[in-house]
Amino acid sequence: MTPEEIVAETVARLGLPYELIPIDPLFADTAAFCEKYGYPVERSCNTIIVASKREPKQFVACVVLAHTRLDVNKRVTKLMGVSKASFASADEMMALTGMQVGGVTPFSLPAGMPLYIDDRIPALDWIILGGGGRSLKVKTSPEALIKLGAEVIAGLAG
């Protein structure tokens, strides 16, 4: 199964309303997607994989609204219990999740990977997330993230 097929199956199993949005892979990056397809950036979410700097490497997934900036240096390092962390490299992300930049989604994370979401997300009635690859986006309720086991974090992004 492709990453997109895995995501479609996972989203369907959650039992919440959703829409799969096929897109041109050239427009997978959030700003380009919003402009081309007419979705507000304030409803688009980025799923960011963060890695600890020191061995043994730890990884977490963070979902933030696209118009905000993930607080890696203070908030995420504290959540991870490490002194330094940074965005996972594209190679690390691909090896860990099987997903490409522009398609990373919480619907296809490795088992046991912590998932944190910014506290502004649950207040929205719908959001757009990556679909596992650069050719798909998912429109659904923030409740889908809660059903995945996400922990809501105040101030995850600024």
GROMACS elastic network, one bead per residue, 0.5 to 0.9 nm:
[ bonds ]
;  ai    aj funct       b0    kb
    1     4     6  0.80314   500
    1     5     6  0.59188   500
    1     6     6  0.64346   500
    2     5     6  0.51531   500
    2     6     6  0.63450   500
    2     7     6  0.86881   500
    2   132     6  0.84241   500
    2   133     6  0.85593   500
    3     6     6  0.50942   500
    3     7     6  0.62140   500
    3     8     6  0.86814   500
    3    98     6  0.71281   500
    3    99     6  0.68466   500
    3   108     6  0.73975   500
    3   131     6  0.78739   500
    3   132     6  0.50010   500
    3   133     6  0.63245   500
    4     7     6  0.50724   500
    4     8     6  0.61741   500
    4     9     6  0.86719   500
    4   103     6  0.87981   500
    4   108     6  0.89367   500
    4   131     6  0.57468   500
    4   133     6  0.58451   500
    4   134     6  0.88911   500
    4   135     6  0.80933   500
    4   136     6  0.68461   500
    5     8     6  0.50454   500
    5     9     6  0.62063   500
    5    10     6  0.85834   500
    5   131     6  0.89011   500
    5   132     6  0.82742   500
    6     9     6  0.52009   500
    6    10     6  0.61582   500
    6    11     6  0.86492   500
    6   107     6  0.81312   500
    6   108     6  0.69014   500
    6   132     6  0.78752   500
    7    10     6  0.50481   500
    7    11     6  0.60504   500
    7    12     6  0.84800   500
    7   105     6  0.80874   500
    7   106     6  0.88252   500
    7   107     6  0.54752   500
    7   108     6  0.59078   500
    7   131     6  0.61869   500
    7   132     6  0.61061   500
    7   138     6  0.88327   500
    8    11     6  0.52927   500
    8    12     6  0.61501   500
    8    13     6  0.86988   500
    8    20     6  0.74193   500
    8   107     6  0.85073   500
    8   131     6  0.77585   500
    8   132     6  0.89220   500
    8   138     6  0.85040   500
    9    12     6  0.51865   500
    9    13     6  0.62558   500
    9    14     6  0.89487   500
   10    13     6  0.52007   500
   10    14     6  0.66346   500
   10   107     6  0.62354   500
   10   108     6  0.76432   500
   11    14     6  0.53792   500
   11    15     6  0.75058   500
   11    16     6  0.77714   500
   11    17     6  0.89435   500
   11    18     6  0.74211   500
   11   107     6  0.68298   500
   11   138     6  0.85375   500
   11   140     6  0.86872   500
   11   144     6  0.77415   500
   12    15     6  0.58890   500
   12    16     6  0.73367   500
   12    17     6  0.83631   500
   12    18     6  0.77742   500
   13    16     6  0.81937   500
   14    17     6  0.88299   500
   14   144     6  0.67339   500
   14   147     6  0.70390   500
   14   148     6  0.82358   500
   15    18     6  0.88486   500
   15   144     6  0.87162   500
   16   140     6  0.75207   500
   16   141     6  0.73867   500
   16   143     6  0.80624   500
   16   144     6  0.69643   500
   17   139     6  0.86637   500
   17   140     6  0.62422   500
   17   141     6  0.72375   500
   18   138     6  0.69625   500
   18   139     6  0.55365   500
   18   141     6  0.73347   500
   19   137     6  0.84213   500
   19   138     6  0.58148   500
   19   139     6  0.50378   500
   19   140     6  0.65329   500
   20   131     6  0.78860   500
   20   136     6  0.68544   500
   20   137     6  0.60789   500
   20   139     6  0.64834   500
   20   140     6  0.88471   500
   21   131     6  0.84300   500
   21   135     6  0.84322   500
   21   136     6  0.56111   500
   21   137     6  0.50214   500
   21   138     6  0.59409   500
   21   139     6  0.73418   500
   22    25     6  0.89733   500
   22   131     6  0.89214   500
   22   135     6  0.57738   500
   22   137     6  0.65105   500
   22   138     6  0.87600   500
   23    26     6  0.83679   500
   23    27     6  0.70923   500
   23    28     6  0.72423   500
   23    33     6  0.80992   500
   23    37     6  0.84912   500
   23   134     6  0.76931   500
   23   136     6  0.55164   500
   23   137     6  0.71860   500
   24    27     6  0.56159   500
   24    28     6  0.70243   500
   24    33     6  0.87317   500
   24   134     6  0.76694   500
   24   135     6  0.56939   500
   24   136     6  0.81836   500
   25    28     6  0.51627   500
   25    29     6  0.85297   500
   25   102     6  0.86007   500
   25   133     6  0.82337   500
   25   136     6  0.79147   500
   26    29     6  0.78270   500
   26    32     6  0.82877   500
   26    33     6  0.86961   500
   26   134     6  0.77158   500
   26   135     6  0.83704   500
   27    30     6  0.76621   500
   27    31     6  0.82497   500
   27    32     6  0.50741   500
   27    34     6  0.85602   500
   27    35     6  0.88700   500
   27    36     6  0.72440   500
   27    37     6  0.89219   500
   27   102     6  0.88187   500
   27   134     6  0.79477   500
   27   135     6  0.84401   500
   28    31     6  0.84788   500
   28    32     6  0.68051   500
   28    33     6  0.56060   500
   28   101     6  0.86893   500
   28   102     6  0.52554   500
   28   103     6  0.69951   500
   28   130     6  0.82862   500
   28   133     6  0.84663   500
   28   134     6  0.51474   500
   28   135     6  0.68051   500
   28   136     6  0.78596   500
   28   137     6  0.81769   500
   29    32     6  0.55427   500
   29    33     6  0.59553   500
   29    34     6  0.86276   500
   29   101     6  0.81752   500
   29   102     6  0.51586   500
   29   103     6  0.82840   500
   29   134     6  0.81514   500
   30    33     6  0.50631   500
   30    34     6  0.60764   500
   30    35     6  0.85599   500
   30    41     6  0.74584   500
   30    44     6  0.71198   500
   30    45     6  0.81019   500
   30    46     6  0.76598   500
   30    66     6  0.71084   500
   30   102     6  0.74666   500
   31    34     6  0.52701   500
   31    35     6  0.62058   500
   31    36     6  0.86033   500
   31    41     6  0.70436   500
   31    66     6  0.83334   500
   32    35     6  0.52433   500
   32    36     6  0.60364   500
   32    37     6  0.84090   500
   33    36     6  0.52753   500
   33    37     6  0.58346   500
   33    38     6  0.78211   500
   33    39     6  0.76405   500
   34    37     6  0.54559   500
   34    38     6  0.53116   500
   34    40     6  0.60146   500
   34    41     6  0.60223   500
   34    44     6  0.78866   500
   35    38     6  0.54563   500
   35    39     6  0.70534   500
   35    40     6  0.82192   500
   35    41     6  0.86105   500
   36    39     6  0.82434   500
   39    42     6  0.85730   500
   39    43     6  0.74571   500
   39    44     6  0.76686   500
   39   128     6  0.84445   500
   40    43     6  0.56090   500
   40    44     6  0.67961   500
   41    44     6  0.50045   500
   41    45     6  0.80573   500
   41    65     6  0.78402   500
   41    66     6  0.60869   500
   41    67     6  0.63555   500
   42    45     6  0.80761   500
   42    65     6  0.64378   500
   42    66     6  0.66166   500
   42    67     6  0.61506   500
   42    68     6  0.88547   500
   42   127     6  0.86049   500
   43    65     6  0.67693   500
   43    66     6  0.76635   500
   43    67     6  0.88970   500
   43   121     6  0.84816   500
   43   124     6  0.77373   500
   43   126     6  0.70024   500
   43   128     6  0.60898   500
   43   129     6  0.89900   500
   44    64     6  0.85552   500
   44    65     6  0.58570   500
   44    66     6  0.54941   500
   44    67     6  0.81122   500
   44   127     6  0.57578   500
   44   129     6  0.63919   500
   45    63     6  0.63105   500
   45    64     6  0.54474   500
   45    66     6  0.50071   500
   45    67     6  0.84509   500
   45   121     6  0.85112   500
   45   127     6  0.68141   500
   45   128     6  0.58905   500
   45   129     6  0.53949   500
   45   130     6  0.78588   500
   46    62     6  0.80122   500
   46    63     6  0.55725   500
   46    64     6  0.55325   500
   46    65     6  0.62066   500
   46    66     6  0.55762   500
   46   102     6  0.85122   500
   46   104     6  0.79449   500
   46   105     6  0.79902   500
   46   128     6  0.87462   500
   46   129     6  0.67545   500
   46   130     6  0.74269   500
   47    61     6  0.65567   500
   47    62     6  0.55816   500
   47    64     6  0.67296   500
   47    65     6  0.89466   500
   47   102     6  0.89911   500
   47   103     6  0.86110   500
   47   104     6  0.59248   500
   47   105     6  0.56870   500
   47   106     6  0.67370   500
   47   117     6  0.89902   500
   47   129     6  0.75792   500
   47   130     6  0.74902   500
   48    60     6  0.82868   500
   48    61     6  0.56167   500
   48    62     6  0.51419   500
   48    63     6  0.62911   500
   48    64     6  0.80216   500
   48    70     6  0.83575   500
   48    87     6  0.70858   500
   48    88     6  0.80761   500
   48   104     6  0.75024   500
   48   105     6  0.85116   500
   49    59     6  0.66751   500
   49    60     6  0.57458   500
   49    62     6  0.63716   500
   49    63     6  0.89267   500
   49    86     6  0.87205   500
   49    87     6  0.60322   500
   49    88     6  0.55780   500
   49    89     6  0.86410   500
   49    93     6  0.68574   500
   49   104     6  0.84816   500
   50    58     6  0.82053   500
   50    59     6  0.55594   500
   50    60     6  0.54074   500
   50    61     6  0.62861   500
   50    62     6  0.74892   500
   50    72     6  0.77832   500
   50    76     6  0.80688   500
   50    85     6  0.66736   500
   50    86     6  0.55890   500
   50    88     6  0.50812   500
   50    89     6  0.88296   500
   51    54     6  0.88295   500
   51    57     6  0.64996   500
   51    58     6  0.56332   500
   51    60     6  0.67997   500
   51    84     6  0.87960   500
   51    85     6  0.55030   500
   51    86     6  0.55876   500
   51    87     6  0.59870   500
   51    88     6  0.50985   500
   51    89     6  0.85181   500
   51    92     6  0.87802   500
   52    55     6  0.75997   500
   52    56     6  0.81898   500
   52    57     6  0.54696   500
   52    58     6  0.52735   500
   52    59     6  0.65788   500
   52    60     6  0.88825   500
   52    77     6  0.78321   500
   52    80     6  0.78537   500
   52    82     6  0.67072   500
   52    83     6  0.81432   500
   52    84     6  0.60498   500
   52    86     6  0.65359   500
   52    87     6  0.86919   500
   52    88     6  0.84741   500
   53    56     6  0.87192   500
   53    57     6  0.68411   500
   53    58     6  0.83839   500
   53    82     6  0.83227   500
   53    83     6  0.82484   500
   53    84     6  0.55786   500
   53    85     6  0.50677   500
   53    86     6  0.69161   500
   54    57     6  0.60420   500
   54    58     6  0.84191   500
   54    82     6  0.83255   500
   54    83     6  0.87473   500
   54    84     6  0.76224   500
   54    85     6  0.82268   500
   55    58     6  0.78530   500
   58    80     6  0.77300   500
   58    82     6  0.89639   500
   59    80     6  0.83143   500
   59    88     6  0.79616   500
   59    96     6  0.89558   500
   59   113     6  0.68652   500
   59   114     6  0.77317   500
   60    76     6  0.86195   500
   60    80     6  0.76869   500
   60   113     6  0.57921   500
   60   114     6  0.50750   500
   60   115     6  0.61949   500
   60   116     6  0.76995   500
   61   105     6  0.89363   500
   61   106     6  0.73727   500
   61   109     6  0.80905   500
   61   113     6  0.70216   500
   61   114     6  0.61861   500
   61   116     6  0.62598   500
   61   117     6  0.85016   500
   62    70     6  0.79189   500
   62    76     6  0.85136   500
   62   106     6  0.84937   500
   62   114     6  0.83996   500
   62   115     6  0.58410   500
   62   117     6  0.56564   500
   62   118     6  0.78321   500
   62   156     6  0.82165   500
   63    66     6  0.89910   500
   63    70     6  0.84433   500
   63   105     6  0.86272   500
   63   106     6  0.78534   500
   63   115     6  0.77080   500
   63   116     6  0.62999   500
   63   118     6  0.64586   500
   63   121     6  0.85685   500
   63   129     6  0.89269   500
   63   156     6  0.87556   500
   64    67     6  0.83525   500
   64    68     6  0.67376   500
   64    69     6  0.74314   500
   64    70     6  0.66341   500
   64   116     6  0.87608   500
   64   117     6  0.61402   500
   64   118     6  0.54236   500
   64   119     6  0.87682   500
   64   120     6  0.83528   500
   64   121     6  0.74009   500
   64   156     6  0.75107   500
   64   157     6  0.64577   500
   65    68     6  0.55441   500
   65    69     6  0.79991   500
   65    70     6  0.89185   500
   65   118     6  0.76307   500
   65   120     6  0.79276   500
   65   121     6  0.70366   500
   65   127     6  0.88526   500
   65   157     6  0.81051   500
   66    69     6  0.75837   500
   68   157     6  0.59105   500
   68   158     6  0.56190   500
   69    72     6  0.88469   500
   69   156     6  0.84913   500
   69   157     6  0.50818   500
   69   158     6  0.53130   500
   70    73     6  0.88969   500
   70    75     6  0.84116   500
   70    76     6  0.81883   500
   70   118     6  0.86883   500
   70   155     6  0.88317   500
   70   156     6  0.60524   500
   70   158     6  0.65245   500
   71    74     6  0.59963   500
   71    75     6  0.54642   500
   71    76     6  0.63491   500
   71    77     6  0.87481   500
   71   155     6  0.78261   500
   71   156     6  0.58001   500
   71   157     6  0.51501   500
   71   158     6  0.66080   500
   72    75     6  0.59100   500
   72    77     6  0.61940   500
   72    78     6  0.89050   500
   72    84     6  0.86107   500
   72    85     6  0.67404   500
   72    86     6  0.66067   500
   72    87     6  0.80563   500
   72   156     6  0.82410   500
   72   157     6  0.84909   500
   73    76     6  0.64570   500
   73    77     6  0.58691   500
   73    78     6  0.82953   500
   73    83     6  0.84380   500
   73    84     6  0.69292   500
   73    85     6  0.68701   500
   73    86     6  0.78581   500
   74    77     6  0.56595   500
   74    78     6  0.61366   500
   74    79     6  0.87446   500
   75    78     6  0.53202   500
   75    79     6  0.63111   500
   75    80     6  0.87687   500
   75   153     6  0.88550   500
   75   155     6  0.73443   500
   75   156     6  0.59461   500
   75   157     6  0.82369   500
   76    80     6  0.60905   500
   76    81     6  0.84172   500
   76    82     6  0.87237   500
   76    85     6  0.77481   500
   76   156     6  0.72122   500
   77    80     6  0.50381   500
   77    81     6  0.58920   500
   77    82     6  0.52370   500
   77    83     6  0.60866   500
   77    84     6  0.61526   500
   77    85     6  0.60346   500
   77    86     6  0.88666   500
   78    82     6  0.64910   500
   78    83     6  0.77107   500
   79    82     6  0.80073   500
   80    83     6  0.87036   500
   80    85     6  0.86345   500
   82    85     6  0.71796   500
   85    88     6  0.87279   500
   86    89     6  0.87245   500
   87    90     6  0.89637   500
   88    91     6  0.80003   500
   88    92     6  0.58639   500
   88    93     6  0.59775   500
   89    92     6  0.50799   500
   89    93     6  0.60509   500
   89    94     6  0.85101   500
   90    93     6  0.50689   500
   90    94     6  0.60902   500
   90    95     6  0.85733   500
   90   100     6  0.71715   500
   90   101     6  0.65712   500
   91    94     6  0.51389   500
   91    95     6  0.60848   500
   91    96     6  0.84609   500
   91   100     6  0.88373   500
   92    95     6  0.51467   500
   92    96     6  0.59587   500
   92    97     6  0.83765   500
   93    96     6  0.51472   500
   93    97     6  0.57734   500
   93    98     6  0.71699   500
   93    99     6  0.68383   500
   93   100     6  0.73492   500
   93   101     6  0.79699   500
   93   104     6  0.85505   500
   94    97     6  0.53781   500
   94    99     6  0.51359   500
   94   100     6  0.59358   500
   94   101     6  0.82270   500
   95    98     6  0.57920   500
   95    99     6  0.81805   500
   96    99     6  0.82145   500
   96   109     6  0.83065   500
   96   110     6  0.71954   500
   97   100     6  0.84697   500
   97   104     6  0.80289   500
   97   108     6  0.71530   500
   97   109     6  0.58523   500
   97   110     6  0.62381   500
   98   104     6  0.88090   500
   98   108     6  0.86610   500
   98   109     6  0.88501   500
   98   132     6  0.82921   500
   99   102     6  0.84797   500
   99   103     6  0.62576   500
   99   104     6  0.55289   500
   99   105     6  0.81210   500
   99   108     6  0.84275   500
   99   132     6  0.57068   500
   99   133     6  0.60456   500
   99   134     6  0.87795   500
  100   103     6  0.55496   500
  100   104     6  0.62396   500
  100   132     6  0.75237   500
  100   133     6  0.60452   500
  100   134     6  0.70619   500
  101   104     6  0.60605   500
  101   133     6  0.80036   500
  101   134     6  0.76688   500
  102   105     6  0.89462   500
  102   130     6  0.68315   500
  102   131     6  0.88203   500
  102   132     6  0.84262   500
  102   133     6  0.69571   500
  102   134     6  0.55528   500
  103   129     6  0.82887   500
  103   131     6  0.54940   500
  103   135     6  0.76643   500
  103   136     6  0.72849   500
  103   137     6  0.76412   500
  104   107     6  0.86355   500
  104   108     6  0.80509   500
  104   109     6  0.86265   500
  104   129     6  0.82690   500
  104   130     6  0.54555   500
  104   131     6  0.68745   500
  104   132     6  0.52864   500
  104   133     6  0.68246   500
  104   134     6  0.85223   500
  105   108     6  0.61542   500
  105   109     6  0.72578   500
  105   129     6  0.63095   500
  105   131     6  0.59520   500
  105   132     6  0.56046   500
  105   133     6  0.85939   500
  106   109     6  0.56358   500
  106   115     6  0.74532   500
  106   129     6  0.81878   500
  106   130     6  0.81167   500
  106   131     6  0.89216   500
  106   132     6  0.86099   500
  106   145     6  0.74329   500
  106   148     6  0.78979   500
  106   150     6  0.89446   500
  107   130     6  0.86873   500
  107   131     6  0.78452   500
  107   132     6  0.76547   500
  107   144     6  0.89425   500
  107   145     6  0.83028   500
  107   148     6  0.76119   500
  108   111     6  0.88141   500
  108   131     6  0.87722   500
  108   132     6  0.68152   500
  109   112     6  0.83570   500
  109   113     6  0.67418   500
  109   115     6  0.87686   500
  110   113     6  0.58113   500
  111   114     6  0.88058   500
  112   115     6  0.88978   500
  114   149     6  0.84733   500
  114   150     6  0.74731   500
  114   151     6  0.81650   500
  115   145     6  0.85956   500
  115   148     6  0.83246   500
  115   149     6  0.71322   500
  115   151     6  0.63021   500
  115   152     6  0.88177   500
  116   149     6  0.88827   500
  116   150     6  0.53802   500
  116   152     6  0.59502   500
  116   153     6  0.64371   500
  116   156     6  0.80509   500
  117   120     6  0.83693   500
  117   121     6  0.70727   500
  117   122     6  0.86034   500
  117   145     6  0.79557   500
  117   146     6  0.89402   500
  117   150     6  0.64153   500
  117   151     6  0.61676   500
  117   153     6  0.59249   500
  117   154     6  0.86052   500
  117   156     6  0.71164   500
  118   121     6  0.58985   500
  118   122     6  0.82073   500
  118   151     6  0.86825   500
  118   152     6  0.59072   500
  118   153     6  0.52459   500
  118   154     6  0.61416   500
  118   155     6  0.65605   500
  118   157     6  0.62804   500
  119   122     6  0.63899   500
  119   123     6  0.78034   500
  119   152     6  0.53872   500
  119   153     6  0.53680   500
  119   155     6  0.69514   500
  119   156     6  0.73388   500
  119   157     6  0.87594   500
  120   123     6  0.57736   500
  120   124     6  0.74917   500
  120   152     6  0.88548   500
  120   154     6  0.80167   500
  120   155     6  0.87285   500
  121   124     6  0.57374   500
  121   125     6  0.88453   500
  121   126     6  0.88465   500
  121   127     6  0.79212   500
  121   142     6  0.63699   500
  121   152     6  0.85834   500
  122   125     6  0.77030   500
  122   126     6  0.88760   500
  122   141     6  0.82936   500
  122   142     6  0.52581   500
  122   143     6  0.69173   500
  122   145     6  0.87156   500
  122   146     6  0.85292   500
  122   152     6  0.81637   500
  123   142     6  0.79680   500
  124   127     6  0.70897   500
  124   141     6  0.77075   500
  124   142     6  0.68899   500
  125   140     6  0.83928   500
  125   141     6  0.58641   500
  125   142     6  0.70005   500
  125   143     6  0.88926   500
  126   139     6  0.67451   500
  126   140     6  0.53702   500
  126   142     6  0.62068   500
  126   143     6  0.89317   500
  127   138     6  0.81146   500
  127   139     6  0.56256   500
  127   140     6  0.56561   500
  127   141     6  0.60598   500
  127   142     6  0.64242   500
  128   137     6  0.66207   500
  128   138     6  0.55178   500
  128   140     6  0.66347   500
  128   141     6  0.86951   500
  129   137     6  0.57310   500
  129   138     6  0.51594   500
  129   139     6  0.64949   500
  129   140     6  0.80461   500
  130   133     6  0.71834   500
  130   134     6  0.77961   500
  130   136     6  0.66627   500
  130   138     6  0.61066   500
  130   139     6  0.89650   500
  131   134     6  0.73485   500
  131   135     6  0.74884   500
  131   138     6  0.56088   500
  132   135     6  0.83620   500
  132   136     6  0.70620   500
  132   137     6  0.80329   500
  133   136     6  0.60788   500
  133   137     6  0.83134   500
  134   137     6  0.80484   500
  140   143     6  0.81550   500
  140   144     6  0.69777   500
  141   144     6  0.57659   500
  141   145     6  0.80250   500
  142   145     6  0.55195   500
  142   146     6  0.69936   500
  143   146     6  0.50183   500
  143   147     6  0.62209   500
  143   148     6  0.86713   500
  144   147     6  0.50685   500
  144   148     6  0.63685   500
  144   149     6  0.89591   500
  145   148     6  0.50282   500
  145   149     6  0.66698   500
  145   150     6  0.55865   500
  145   151     6  0.86757   500
  146   149     6  0.51479   500
  146   151     6  0.72353   500
  146   152     6  0.81501   500
  147   150     6  0.72722   500
  152   156     6  0.86215   500
  153   156     6  0.56212   500
  154   157     6  0.81923   500
  155   158     6  0.64678   500
